[in-house]
C-alpha cells in the first residue's frame, strides 16, 4: 500500500522559531509537493520538486524553503515562523507526467 | 487570483439523492481536471479525472462533466451515501506547460449527506 508519511500530526511553535516539516514517501516517486490548506482558500502550492536536489517555487513560496537530499524525503522549512503561517500543511508525491497525487495526512501547525 | 473556483462552500443532500458539486476555472490552457475527496484528519485522495478531449467520464456512482466553452466542470454523485460526506476539491493542470505535473486546486466544497 502506497504511503506518504508526515512526521508530525500537530505542531505548536513560537513566532521567530525555525520549523522543519518532514515528509517521506515509499513509492519511489520523482515528484514531491508541499501544499497548505486554509479555510476559504483551498490548497495552495508552496514548493515542489521533480528530482533530488531540484526545487521549484509554487504559488506562495514566500517565507518558506525546501530541501530534497534524497528521493524519498522532502522537507519544508520555515526560516522564521510567523502567525500567518498557522495552517494545515500537506505533502504529496506523484510519478512524472501523472497528475494523480498521493497525499500525507497533514501537519496542523500553530504559530503563537 | 483564484484560477480554479468552487463557489459553493457547502452542500447538504439527502441519502439516495444526487449530489452535484460545481467548479469553474479561468485559465483556458487547463486541459486536465481532477476531483479529490478529503476526510477530516486525512490527506486528500484522488476520486476521478477528465481530459479536455472528453466531456464526460464515469466511474461507478461518480461522473464528471466538462463544459469547455463555459470553463465549468461538475461532479455528480448518484446515489449519495453518508460515507460521501467529505470536502471535495477540484483541480486543474496544463499538460502542455513546462510544469505539467503542477496542480491548481479549488477552494473546496463540504458535502454533507444526511439520512
Interface residues (C-beta under 8 A of the other chain):
Chain A: X4 X9 X31 X35 X40 X41 X42 X43 X44 X45 X48 X50 X56 X58 X59 X90 X92 X94 X96 X97 X98 X99 X100 X101 X102 X103 X104 X105 X106
Chain B: X2 X4 X6 X9 X32 X34 X36 X41 X42 X43 X44 X45 X46 X49 X89 X91 X93 X99 X100 X101 X102 X103 X104 X105 X106 X107 X108
